């Protein structure tokens, strides 16, 4: 059986840098930081990280109340990003109801605020009458996927990947496989996340958050830097439209790039610590699936969240495969770590770089740490043609995902 080619024809973003993909690209170009001190977080006993990167969404009331009732913030971000991606793709709306269009959106969990609201009510009052009928739909782990599909009337494959920080890239990779196999013609896919003190707390408890820059939020996180001290949580949604190449050509669609390789794997070693060997296996698998070698890659968009071990292991894996021959940068210094949304948002940012031939440097990387040496760190904007990009996303539980993008001339 011959596998279909898969291309990206639409992009949409709600990010800490702006309410659409254009605002996000402008923020990245201007080297802005969206990280800020979070008022009120200091009232949570034991929470050491008091900074985060909240999303800048459009007015939620643009979504009719009848549809919005089942949506928490994460689903609202997803609907707005999906609508932008559909508009960008110029996909005819009538195709959404043919059963040949799917929706796959990953996240770490359901809506964090809604989940917290339920447990606060049950723990203090045990009063179910205070919960709305729509609250459960906001809490479900597939809340973003179900709300986007319901809002748009999509009746093809609807799924939700849930692998923490790798969720968004796994959603795109899963959609890629379904289209390659001919199961769907078009899929809206990507990731979403919702910021809440409980989300940051989950990493804080693991001593994985940045805690030294609460009074200087724009100086953190610091991927690969000698003074990095952990991640900063962010939120938003990054959604793309992907479709088979023949389907895109039949409707004369604009093509952002082709997806030519994808790999996801686990380390099976440690529940919270990254593994160089597993990270390298993910990247090698993506290269093999793309039928290219390490010398073909023009840029690596690193996961690099500014945790001590995570950055070291990723740098070690990149060095083992690519040496210091391929430019590498992380985008976490601009938008924080948007967790389940990071795969989608950062892939879209990689498309901006591919289109402009301009690599965004790693923000806040001033002094490369000794344990992250030996790779080509981009510390200031770099101009060069980008024909092949490798994007990484790694997660707790030893879950890894890598994807390869190819520039197409039209």
N, C-alpha and C positions, 0 to 999 in steps of 0.2 A: 504494500500500500504506500503510495506516495504521500508525503506530508505536505500540508499547505504552508506557504509563506505567510508571515504575520506582520502587519504594519500598524503603527500608531497614527491615528488620523484626527484625534481631538485631545485637548488638555484642559483641565480645570483645577483651580486651587483656591482654597481658603487657608491662609497661613498667618503666622504671627507678623509677617511683613506686609500683609494686605489682604483685601477681600476677593482678589482674583489673581490670575497668573501674571497679568501685566504688572500689577503692583508688587508682586513677589519678585519678579525679575528686576524691577527698578530698585527695590530695596537691596537686592544682592549686588547689583551694579554699583550702588552708592556705598556699599560696605556698611550697611546699617546693622545695628544690633537690636533685636526685639525683646531682649531679656530685661526684666524690670523687677523691682522689689514689690512683693505682694502684700498689700495692706491687709491686716487682720490675720495673716498666717502665724504671727508670733503669739497668738492666743492658744495655739495647739501645743500642749505640753509635750516636750521631747522632740518636736520638729526642728531640725537644725538648718535645713535648707529653706530659705525664705525668699528665693527668687524663682521666676518662671517666665515663660514666653507665651502669653495668651494670644489667641487668634483674633483677627480683625475681620469679622463677618459683616455681610450686608444686613439690613433690617430684616429680622426674622418674620415680620408681618407681611412681607412680600409673598410668603407662602400662606395660602388660605388656611384659616383656623381648622377647618375640618380635617385637613391633611396634617397640620402641625401638631395636633393634640397628642399624637403618638411619638413625637420627636423630642428627644433631648438635644442638647447643644451639638453633640457629635453627629446626629442625623441631619440637623439643620445645615451644618457645615458640608456634609456629604451631598445633600440635595443641591445646594448652591454650586458646589464644585462640579457635580454631575451635569447640571444644567449648562454651565459654561462649557464643559467638554463637549456636550452634544451640539451646542451652537457652533463651537469651533470646528467640529467635524462636518457640519452641514448635512448630517444624516437625516433623511426624510422621517418625520415623526410616525408615519403610518407603518414603518418597518418594525417599530418597537413591539407591536402586538402580533407578530407573525410566529412567535415561538423560536425564531432563529437568532434572537438577541438576548443576551444574558446579563447578569449583574453579579459581580463578585467583589466584595469590599471587606477588608480585614481590619481588625482592631484588637487591642489587648483584652478588652472585655466589653460589657455593655456600657451604657451611660453612667459615668462615675458619680455624678451628682444625684441622679435618680436612685442608684443603688444605695448611696449614703442616706438619702432621705428616707427610704424604706426601713433601713436598719435603725436609724435614729428614732423613728416613730415606734417601731416594734420594741426596741429596747427600753424606751422611756414610758410609753403610754400603752402599748399593746392594743392600739385602737385601729382596726382595719377600716373603720368608716372614714378615716382621715386620708386614705389612699384613693386616688382616682382610678377609674377603670383603665386608663391609658398608661399608668405607671409601669406596668409589667412590660409593655412593648418598648419602653425606653430602657429597660434593664436587660433585655435579652442580648445575648452575645452577638446575634446577627441583626441588631437593631438598625444599623446603618444600611445594610444590604436590603433588608425588608422594606424600610421606609423609602429608599430610592426607587426600588422596583414598583412599590405600590403607587408612589407619586407619579411616576412616568408611565405606568401601565405595562411594564416589562413582564412577559410571561414565559420567557425561556428559562435557562438555568439560573437559579439564584442561590448563592452560597456565601459563607463567611469564613475566611481563614482566621485562625486565632493562635498566633505564636509570638505574642509580645511584640518586640521591636521588628521582627521579620514578617509580621502579618501582612503589611501592604505589599511588599515585594513578592511574598508567596501568593497573594491574590492575583497579581499580574502574571506570575509564572503559571499558575493554575489556569488562568484564562487563556494564556498563550498555548498551553497544551491542548485545551479543548478545541480551540480554533484550528490548530495544526491537524488534529484528528478529524476535523469536519463536523464535530458535534454542534457547533454554533458558527454563525457567520460574523457576528459582532458581539463584543462584550464591553460593558462599562466596568472598569476594575481599578483597584487602588486601595488606599487605606485611610483610616480616620481615627482621631483620638480626641478625648475631652479632658481638659485640665481640672484638677481638684486637689486639695491638700492631701487626700488619702492616696492619690496616685503618686505624688512626690514622696509621701511617707513610706510607700512600699519599697522604694529605692533607698530612702534615708535609713531605714532599718538595716539594710544590707551594707551600709557605709559606702554607697555608690554615688551619692550626690555631692555637688559642690557646696561647701559650707563656709569658705574663707572669704567670699566676695559678696556677702549680703549687703554691704555698704557701697559696693562698686559693681553693680550687676552687669554692666556692659563689658566687664573684663573677664567674664566667664560665660560658658565653659571654654576650656583651653585645650582642644584636641592636640595630641602629640607633644605638648609643651612640657618643659621641665617643671613648671609650677601648676600643672593640671591637678585638680583635686576632686573631680567627679562630674557627673552629668547635671544638666538643668532641664527639667521637663517643659515641653511645649505642647501645642494642640493644633488641630486643623484637619483638613482633608485634602488629599491629592488624588484626583480621579482622571483616568485617561480612557479614551475610546480606542480599542484595538479591533482589527478585522482582518480577514484573509486578504491577501494581496489582490487576488482576482476580483473579490467583491469591491475593494476600494477602486480598482482600475475601471470596473464596469460603471461606476458612478462618477468617475473623474475626480476622485477625492484628493485633497491635499494630504501629503504624507510627511510627517515629522521625522520618522526614522523607522527602520525595520528591527524587530526583535529577532535575533538569530541564535541565541543560546541561553539556557537557563538551567540552574542546578540548585537543589536544596538538599541538605543533609544534616545529620546530628552528630555530636561528638560521642555521646554515650559515656562520658567521663565524669562530668561534674555539673551539678544543677545550676550553679551561678557563675562559674568561671569559664572564660573563653579558652579555646584550644587552637594553637597555631596549626596543628595538623588538620583539624576539621575545617578551619577557615581556608587553608590551602586546598583541601579537597573540594570545597565548594567552588572556588575560583577555577581550579583545573577542570572540574566537571563542566562548568559553563563554557570554558574555552573549547573543550572537546566537542560539546554539543554544537557550538558555533562553527566547528571545523576550521578554527584559526589557531595560531600559537601566540605566546606571550609577546613576541616582537611586533605583532599587528596592533596591539592595543595602544591607543594614543593618550588615554587619560583614565585614571581610576578614581571614581567617586567613593571614597572610603566611608565606612560606617562610623568609625572613630568618634565616640561619645565623650571622650576626655576622662574615662575611668582609667585607673592605673594599669590594671592587667589587660583590659580590653584593647587599649591602644597599643600596648606592647606586643600582644599576640598578633594583632592585625598587621602591624609593621613587620614583625618577623615573617609572617606568611607572605606578605607582598614582596619582601626582600628575597625570600627563597625562590619565588617564581619569576619576578621581574627585575631583581637587582635594583639599581638606581637609574634605570633607563626610561621609566614611565612616570610622568607627572602624577602626583597624588594630592588630593585635598579633601577636607571634610567641611560640611556646611553647618555643623552644629553650633558654631560660634555666632551665626547670624540668627537662627531660629530656635535654638535649644534643640533638645531631642524630642521630636514630635511622636516618638514611639510608633504605634501602629500606622500612623500617617507618614512616617519618615520615608518609607520606600517609595510611595507615590509622589510626595512633594519633591524629594531629592532627585528622583528620576526625571521629573518635569524640569527641574533646574538643570539637570545634565543635558536635556534637549536644548535649553537656552544656550548653553555653552557650545554645544555641537553646531548650532545654527550660526552663532556669532564668531566661533573660533577663538573664544576668550575664556580662559579658565579662571574661575573665582578662587582666590587663595583661601587657605585655612585661616579664618579670623581668630585673633588672639594667640596665634602661634608666633611667639617672639624668640624663644630659645628652645630648639628641638631637644627633647630629653635624650639622655644617653641611651636609654633602652628603646628608643624609636628611630635611631640613626640607620643609615644605609639605604634609605629610599629617597626618591626625589620629591621632597616636600615643596609645595607651591606656597610661597610666603608673600608674593605680590602678584598682581594680575599678569597672566601669561598668554600671549597670542600664539596660536598655532592651529593648523588644520586638525580637526577631530573627526576621523572617519569611523573609528571603533572606540566605544566607551564601555568600560566594565563598572557596574554598580553593585556594591555590597550592602547587605543588611544582616546583622547578626543579633541573636536574642538569648535571653535567659533560657536555661534548659539545654544549652549547647546547640541551639537551632541556627542554621546558617542558610543564607540564600544569596545567589549571585546571578546577574543577568547581563547579557551583552547586547548593545545597541549598535546598529550600522547606519551610517549616513547614506541616504539614497539621493541621487541626482534626478531631478524632475525637469 
